Amino acid sequence: MKDLDKIKNSNNKVGEVINFEKAGCRSFDAPELIRLLRSSGAIMMSWGAHNFIVDDIRNTKMFRMLVQGHHHKGYVYIFLNGLDLFDVYLTTTQGTIKARTGEMGIYFDQLVEWIDERVERIPAYVS
């Protein structure tokens, strides 16, 4: 129940500067997350993703990449919350949150699509 309370009381709202202490909840397997993102093939490449950073000082609690997409140019932060769902934040290079997943997070199989919708995808693309 503590983890759920932490999610509901998060101060990381759109327009604020991201607070890593409030966002980082559970550790996760960063290489597995990177494999998941890369398994999308050309989708991740279309984001212009680079400068991958993994916070492993206190186990792995954060993954960050810089993207240069059609809709978003800045950082994408990925955290694992107390419900074993992903919290994703799109920020400027100064850390101001431009978009984020809902309070409950998203499942791993929604991760690439959620990011792609907000970083690169345009209606002219065909699946």
Buried (B, 14 or more C-beta within 10 A) or exposed (E): EEEEEBBEEBEBEEEEEBEBEBBBBBBBEBEEBBEBBEEBEEBBEBBBBEEEEBBEEEEBBBBBBBBBBEBBBBBBBBBBBBBEBBBBBBBBEEBBBBBBBEEEBBEBEBBBEBBBEBBBBEEEEEE
